[in-house]
């Protein structure tokens, strides 16, 4: 008996690590060499490719494929049907032999429904990528990114709320200061 849950319709390959209290729902596939932390949740029809590393507390909604070369740190949220890529020049005739571009999603980042993360970039901690946005460059911590290609629209609090013009969160009261294009936590 394992200390995680896998729905009977899902497949787990050999040589996979899955942390305690993680839940893997319908029609999902976790491939060889994947390492998944504890307290994660994977919705219906999720594919975790070979050698992918996923931290603790990650939530992946339905219809998401996390390809080799992608790493998710702790508490990342992947919205329904969002997309990762791992190859900038794909060709069926010329496979890459597992030489994929690396993509890093830092802790507590949110990736909205149907957004696309083009490989080779880092999404900073606590950043939010809006639904449908297409990320084509590195994203700073706490940035709110919208559009195609994604452009910074503002800043986001640790709790996920968009910060007002004074960089104060109306929801939790945290205050921030902007130092050299980096958002830093101020005094409450």
N, C-alpha and C positions, 0 to 999 in steps of 0.2 A: 504494500500500500504506500502510495507516494504522499508527500505533503503539499502537493499542488493538484489542480483540477484540469483534466483534459476531456473535452466532450468526445464521445465515442466515434463521431464522424471525422475527427481530426487525426493527423498523422504526425508522429514524432520520430525522427530518424535516430539512429544510434549516435553516441558521442555528442549528446546535447546536455547542457546544464540548465536546469529550471529551478528557480528559487521558491522558497516556501510561500504558500498562499497565493501563488500566481494562478490565474484562470485563463484557459485557452478554450474558446467557444467553437461553434460549429464550422466545419469544413476548412479548418486551418491546417497549415503545414509548417513545422519547425524543422529546418534542415541541419545536416551534419555540421558539428563544430559551433553551433550557435550557443551563446551564453546569455541567459536571461536572469535578471535579478528577482528579488522577492516582491510580493504584493503587486504584481503587474496584472493587467487585464488586456486580453486580445480578443476583439470582436469576431464576428463571423467573416469567413473568407479572408483571413490574414495569412500572408506568406512571409516567413523569416528565412532568408537565404543563408547559405553556408557561411560560417565564421562571423556572423553578425554579433556584436556585443550590445546588450541592452541593460541599462541600470535598474535600480529599484523604483517601484512606484510608477512605472510607465503605463500609460493608457493608450492603446491603439484601437481606434474604432474600425468599423467594418470596411472591407475591401481595400486594405492597404498592403503593399508589398515593400518589405524593407530589404534592399538588395545588399549583396556583399560589397564591403567598402563603407557602409553606413554604420555609424555608432551613435547610440542614443544614451545620454547620461541620465541620471536620476530624475524622476518626476516630469519627463517629457510627455506632452499630450499630442497625439496625432489624430486629427479629425477624419471623418469618414471620407474615403476615396481620395485622400491626398496621395501625392506621388513623389517618390525618390527616383533619381536616375543614378547610374554609376559609370557611364561611358559617354563621353562628349562626341565621339565619332563612331557610333555603332554601325557595323556591317555584319550581315548574316554570314557572308563568305569568309570574313576575317575575324575569328573570335579573339578575345583578349587574353585568354589563358589565365584568368583570375588576376590580371593586372588592372584593377579598377581605380578610379579616382576616389579619394577619401572624402567623406562628408561627415562632419561632426555637429551634432545638435546638443548644445550645452544644457545643463540642468535647468529644469522648470520652464523651458521654452514651450510655446504653444504653436502648433502648425494647423491652421484652419482647414475646414472641409475643402476638398478639391484644389488645394494649393499644390504647387510643384516646387521641389527643391532640386535645382540643377546641381549635379555633383561637383565636388572639389571645393565646397564652401563650408563655412562655419556659421551656425546660427547661435548668437550669444545667449547667455543665461537670462531668463525671464523675458526674452523677446517674444513678440507675437507676430505671426505671419497671418494676415487676414485670409478669409475664404477666397479661393480663386486666384490668389497672388502667385507670381512666378519669381522665385528667388534666383538671381543670376550673379550675386556677389556676396561677400561676407556681410553678416548682419551684426551690429553692435548689441551689447547687453541692453535690455529694457526697451529696445526699439520696437515701434509699431510699424509694420511694413504692409503696404497695400498696392494693388495694381499689377499691370503687366507692361514692362518688367516692374518688380516690386520697388517702390520708393518709400523712404521714411516719411510717415505722416505725423508722428509724435512719439511720445514715450509712454511706457506701461509700468505700473507699480508691481511689486512682488506679488500682490494679491490678484493681479490680472486686470485691474481697472485702468482705463486710459487716464493719464495725469492731465490736470488742467494747466493753464498757462503759467501758473505759479509753481508748477511741479509738485503739487500737493494732491494726495489721493483723497477724494471726497468719500470713499468707502471706508478705508481703514485709518486715515489720518497721517500716514507716513509722508514725510517730506524728503525731497531730493534736491541736489544741486548739480548743475552742469559744469564740469571741469574738462576743458580741452576735448569737447565732443563726447565725453563719457558721463553717464549719469551716476552720481554717487549718492548714497543714502545720507540724508541730513538728520537733524534732530526733530523729534516728534513734538 
